[in-house]
Structures are given as C-alpha cells and as structure tokens.
Amino acid sequence: MSTEPPPPSLTERRKAATQLDLAHAAAELFATLGPDATTAEEIAQRAGVALRTFYRYFRSKQDAVGPLLTVGADRWRGLLADTEPGTPLGLALRGAAEQALAVPDPAAAEALLRTRGLLRAGVDDPALRAVWYRVNQESEERLVPVIARLTDGAHEALEVRLVAAAATDAIRIAMETWAGTEAGTEGPGSPADLAVRCLERLLEGLVRN
C-alpha cells in the first residue's frame, strides 16, 4: 500500500498561494519601510486581499513572512527525503544543502537575498526573529523521521535527534552568518559554502561518512 500523502486539494492550494502572496508583500514592505513602520493593513493591501483575510492566516505582521522562510527548509528536507536510503549520511546532508542553496537562476538568487533582508531586519525586531527561530524548530522536528529513514536503523533515536538538531543549526548559522556580510549568493562565503562548512564541523563525531 502506498504511503504517499494525498495531493493537496484546490482549497489547500489556494490557501497556500494566498499565504505566499502575503509573505512576499510583507517581505517587500519590511525591506522598504522596516517592520516597525509596516502595518498588517498595508501588507493586505499590497497582496490584494482584505485585512480579515490576513488575520485568518496570520496572528501578526511578522508571522506573515513565515511561509517565505519555510521554503528553503522544505526544499532541503525534500531533497534529503528523496535521497536513497543507505547513502552515507554526511554525504547526503552536504549534497542536499548544496542543492537547496544553489542559485541556478535569478529567481533563486533573489529568494536568498530576500531572506538576507529579513534576517537583517530581525536583528532589531524580536518578533521577526522569533518567527525565524520557530521555522527552524519546526524544520528540526520534521527532519527527525527523514534522518531516521536515511539511516535505516543504523543510529539510535538519540543520535538521530542530535543529527537533526545539528544539521538544522548548521543551516541556520550559515544563513545568519551570510546575512551579516556582503558576500554573494555563490562562491566563497555564500550560503551554500557556509552551510557545507558548518555541517562538516557540527556533524564531526556524529556521523563518520
């Protein structure tokens, strides 16, 4: 019997699209006006929806950027989930990080730069920073069964959780470090470069391949 989840319904796809539209609108306004000067009403107007629609999906203006920050984590986790079981874990993690943070086109570069803008704004906005930490915590929790499947019982539950936590922190630290620099989206000092370096150092001793 297939264990694949059913495809999202039309209603679910529309909901996700609206949330992403609001997230893009919030990110654009935060970049130009700053979080303090941006209101939920302005975000809703920019996205072309009613204010009540905004509050149907998000509790605060900072929450609205959650879907954008989640995209990268979902992509990385998806790449890991598609990795063949038995692949050396260190190799799988590094390969997925490189792919997830690659910039094959201008849209990918723009997405990374948008994330950098949000992380920079979060330095002076505790609520925005809390959204970033929440996204990472949720990603870590969802990564645990992916790591467990990849290792196919080779690691005990404690080790699996440690790997999930370390790997998530590696990506988070890489992104935060990059956000504090003027490094490009590719090459030395880029998100992919920093993520691989962080993974290699954080996971040393946890995985041996």
Summary of the structure (lengths in Angstrom):
residues: 209
radius of gyration: 18.0
end to end distance: 32.9
largest distance: 52.7
contacts: 618
relative contact order: 0.12
helix: 71%
strand: 1%
